[in-house]
Amino acid sequence: MDIVRKHSKKRDAILGYLRECSDHPSADQVFRGLKPLHPELSLGTVYRNLGILAQDGLISSVGPVNGQERYEARTDPHPHFVCRRCGRLFDLDLPDLIKELYSEIESAMGCVPEGCALTITGLCLDCAKGETEAPDPDAAVQQTPAVKKWLCSVCGHVHIGSAPPVLCPVCKVTSSHFRDAAEAVQEGASPVLFPEDIDEKKLRQRPARKTRKWVCSVCGCVHEGPNPPELCPVCKVPASNFSAAD
């Protein structure tokens, strides 16, 4: 039975982005490409909808390149070329090659081919000419962002990742309100979610952060937390328009 899916504008945007791309982007590249036009978009939403689009046959996964899954809107069987030096990925339009391969498989093994995922590796034209420098393996390791734990200074939420989130998923403040969790705890902060490398026993001995009620002087919206929100969720005025209700 066919799956009936609810229409999604974000899924349409992701599919449209892939149809306009020829460089086989990763989920992270799709996210960064669409984020300016869709500020509410999350990386998790991109991953989830890429999976749905692939399941529905609207896009295809090329496979991992340098550790990242790459996607394209083209779904017909065709091979790819991946440059082992610069990491660029190209479509190879060789329909006769695929037909000959299918024919050889049928005649030699009696199997009936229905799809093909052929990837050829080597050097692209620029790298073969020496116009592109080979990546330094040591430098690549140094540039790999370390996964850290980031503490929201407003609500105490802990985010795990190489960088703080664009918006806190709990109180919606921007990334500027996040700090390195280990450093923040040393200065007396109390996270809501306890990271594994921070001593929970010591944290519990610290006084709990006081939650207060803050009233927006413009629209009357009430916010609960240790600090007023950076922006009012209703009328979007800044924190300076909030005053403590208690």
C-alpha positions as CSV (number, residue, x, y, z in Angstrom):
1,M,0.0,0.0,0.0
2,D,1.3,3.4,-0.9
3,I,2.2,5.7,1.9
4,V,0.2,9.0,2.0
5,R,2.4,11.7,3.3
6,K,1.4,15.1,4.6
7,H,2.5,18.0,2.4
8,S,5.7,19.7,3.7
9,K,7.0,23.0,2.5
10,K,10.4,22.2,4.0
11,R,10.5,18.9,2.1
12,D,9.6,20.8,-1.1
13,A,12.4,23.3,-0.4
14,I,15.0,20.5,0.1
15,L,13.9,18.7,-3.1
16,G,14.1,22.0,-5.0
17,Y,17.5,22.7,-3.6
18,L,18.8,19.3,-4.8
19,R,17.3,19.8,-8.2
20,E,19.2,23.0,-8.7
21,C,22.5,21.6,-7.4
22,S,25.0,19.7,-9.5
23,D,27.6,19.1,-6.8
24,H,25.9,16.3,-4.9
25,P,25.6,18.1,-1.5
26,S,25.7,16.5,1.9
27,A,22.9,17.1,4.5
28,D,25.0,19.7,6.2
29,Q,25.4,21.6,2.9
30,V,21.7,21.4,2.2
31,F,21.0,22.8,5.7
32,R,23.5,25.7,5.3
33,G,22.2,26.5,1.8
34,L,18.5,26.7,2.9
35,K,18.9,28.2,6.4
36,P,19.0,31.8,5.3
37,L,15.7,31.3,3.5
38,H,14.2,29.1,6.2
39,P,15.5,30.3,9.6
40,E,13.3,27.7,11.4
41,L,14.9,24.8,9.6
42,S,17.0,22.4,11.7
43,L,19.6,19.9,10.6
44,G,17.5,17.0,12.0
45,T,14.6,18.1,9.7
46,V,17.0,18.0,6.7
47,Y,18.2,14.5,7.6
48,R,14.7,13.2,8.2
49,N,13.3,14.6,4.9
50,L,16.2,13.5,2.9
51,G,15.4,10.0,4.1
52,I,11.8,10.4,3.2
53,L,12.6,11.7,-0.3
54,A,15.0,8.8,-0.9
55,Q,12.4,6.3,0.3
56,D,9.9,7.8,-2.1
57,G,12.3,7.6,-5.0
58,L,12.5,11.4,-5.6
59,I,16.2,11.6,-4.8
60,S,19.1,9.1,-4.5
61,S,22.0,8.8,-2.2
62,V,25.4,8.7,-3.9
63,G,27.1,7.2,-0.8
64,P,29.6,8.5,1.6
65,V,32.4,10.8,0.4
66,N,35.0,11.8,2.9
67,G,32.7,10.6,5.7
68,Q,29.6,12.5,4.6
69,E,26.6,11.0,2.7
70,R,26.0,12.8,-0.5
71,Y,22.6,13.3,-2.3
72,E,21.2,14.2,-5.8
73,A,17.9,14.6,-7.4
74,R,18.9,12.4,-10.4
75,T,17.5,8.9,-9.9
76,D,18.3,7.2,-13.2
77,P,21.2,4.6,-13.0
78,H,24.5,6.3,-13.7
79,P,28.1,6.0,-12.4
80,H,30.0,8.7,-10.5
81,F,33.6,9.8,-10.3
82,V,35.1,10.9,-7.0
83,C,38.5,12.7,-7.0
84,R,40.6,11.2,-4.2
85,R,42.6,14.4,-3.8
86,C,40.1,17.3,-3.8
87,G,36.9,15.2,-3.0
88,R,34.9,16.6,-5.9
89,L,32.1,14.3,-7.2
90,F,30.9,14.2,-10.8
91,D,28.2,12.4,-12.8
92,L,29.4,10.2,-15.6
93,D,26.9,10.1,-18.5
94,L,27.8,6.7,-19.9
95,P,24.4,5.0,-20.7
96,D,26.0,2.6,-23.1
97,L,28.4,1.4,-20.4
98,I,25.5,0.7,-18.0
99,K,23.6,-1.2,-20.8
100,E,26.7,-3.3,-21.6
101,L,27.3,-4.0,-18.0
102,Y,23.7,-5.1,-17.5
103,S,23.9,-7.3,-20.6
104,E,27.1,-8.9,-19.4
105,I,25.5,-9.7,-16.0
106,E,22.4,-11.2,-17.6
107,S,24.4,-13.4,-20.0
108,A,27.1,-14.5,-17.6
109,M,25.0,-15.0,-14.4
110,G,21.3,-15.1,-15.5
111,C,20.6,-12.2,-13.1
112,V,18.3,-9.3,-13.9
113,P,19.9,-6.0,-13.0
114,E,17.5,-3.3,-11.8
115,G,19.8,-0.6,-10.5
116,C,23.4,0.5,-10.4
117,A,25.6,2.3,-7.9
118,L,29.0,2.5,-9.5
119,T,31.6,4.9,-8.2
120,I,35.0,5.3,-9.9
121,T,37.8,7.0,-7.9
122,G,40.9,8.7,-9.2
123,L,42.2,12.2,-10.0
124,C,40.0,14.9,-11.6
125,L,41.3,17.0,-14.5
126,D,42.6,19.8,-12.3
127,C,44.3,17.5,-9.8
128,A,45.8,15.4,-12.6
129,K,47.4,18.6,-13.9
130,G,48.6,19.4,-10.4
131,E,46.5,22.6,-10.2
132,T,44.9,21.5,-7.0
133,E,47.1,20.9,-3.9
134,A,46.7,17.6,-2.2
135,P,45.1,17.9,1.3
136,D,47.5,17.6,4.2
137,P,46.3,14.6,6.4
138,D,47.7,16.2,9.6
139,A,46.1,19.5,8.8
140,A,42.7,17.8,8.1
141,V,42.9,16.2,11.6
142,Q,43.7,19.5,13.2
143,Q,40.8,21.2,11.3
144,T,38.2,18.6,12.4
145,P,36.0,20.4,14.9
146,A,36.0,18.8,18.4
147,V,32.6,17.8,19.9
148,K,32.0,19.9,23.0
149,K,29.2,20.5,25.4
150,W,27.7,24.0,25.4
151,L,25.6,25.5,28.2
152,C,22.8,27.9,27.6
153,S,23.2,30.8,30.0
154,V,19.5,31.5,30.0
155,C,17.7,28.2,30.6
156,G,20.6,25.8,31.5
157,H,20.1,23.5,28.5
158,V,23.2,21.6,27.4
159,H,23.9,21.1,23.7
160,I,26.4,18.5,22.4
161,G,28.2,19.4,19.2
162,S,31.1,21.0,17.5
163,A,29.5,24.4,17.9
164,P,26.5,25.9,19.8
165,P,23.1,25.7,18.1
166,V,21.8,28.6,16.1
167,L,18.9,28.7,18.6
168,C,18.4,27.1,22.0
169,P,15.8,24.4,21.5
170,V,14.3,25.2,24.9
171,C,14.3,29.0,25.3
172,K,15.0,30.0,21.7
173,V,17.9,32.4,22.5
174,T,20.7,32.7,19.9
175,S,24.0,30.9,20.0
176,S,25.7,34.0,21.6
177,H,24.1,32.8,24.9
178,F,26.0,29.5,24.9
179,R,29.3,28.9,26.6
180,D,31.7,25.9,27.1
181,A,29.8,23.8,29.7
182,A,32.9,22.8,31.6
183,E,34.1,26.4,32.0
184,A,30.6,27.6,32.9
185,V,30.3,24.9,35.7
186,Q,33.6,26.0,37.2
187,E,32.2,29.5,37.5
188,G,29.0,28.2,39.3
189,A,26.6,27.5,36.5
190,S,24.1,24.7,36.9
191,P,23.2,22.8,33.7
192,V,19.8,21.2,33.3
193,L,21.3,18.2,31.5
194,F,24.4,16.8,33.2
195,P,27.3,16.1,30.8
196,E,29.2,12.9,31.6
197,D,32.5,14.7,32.2
198,I,31.1,17.0,34.8
199,D,30.8,15.8,38.4
200,E,27.0,15.7,39.1
201,K,27.6,15.4,42.8
202,K,29.4,18.8,42.9
203,L,26.7,20.3,40.7
204,R,23.9,19.2,43.1
205,Q,25.7,20.9,46.0
206,R,25.4,24.3,44.1
207,P,22.4,26.4,44.8
208,A,19.7,26.0,42.1
209,R,19.2,29.0,39.7
210,K,16.2,31.0,40.7
211,T,13.4,31.0,38.1
212,R,11.5,34.3,37.9
213,K,8.6,35.7,35.9
214,W,9.3,38.5,33.4
215,V,6.6,40.6,31.9
216,C,6.9,42.3,28.5
217,S,5.9,46.0,28.8
218,V,4.7,46.1,25.2
219,C,2.4,43.1,24.8
220,G,2.1,41.7,28.4
221,C,3.7,38.3,27.5
222,V,5.0,36.5,30.6
223,H,8.3,34.6,30.4
224,E,9.6,32.2,33.1
225,G,13.3,31.8,33.6
226,P,16.4,33.1,35.4
227,N,16.7,35.9,32.8
228,P,14.3,37.6,30.4
229,P,14.3,36.3,26.8
230,E,16.5,37.9,24.2
231,L,13.4,38.6,22.1
232,C,9.8,38.5,23.1
233,P,8.2,35.5,21.4
234,V,5.0,37.4,20.7
235,C,6.0,41.0,19.7
236,K,9.7,40.5,19.1
237,V,10.9,43.4,21.3
238,P,14.3,43.0,23.0
239,A,14.9,41.9,26.6
240,S,15.2,45.6,27.7
241,N,11.4,45.7,27.5
242,F,10.9,43.0,30.2
243,S,10.7,43.7,33.9
244,A,10.5,41.2,36.8
245,A,7.0,40.4,37.8
246,D,7.9,39.3,41.4
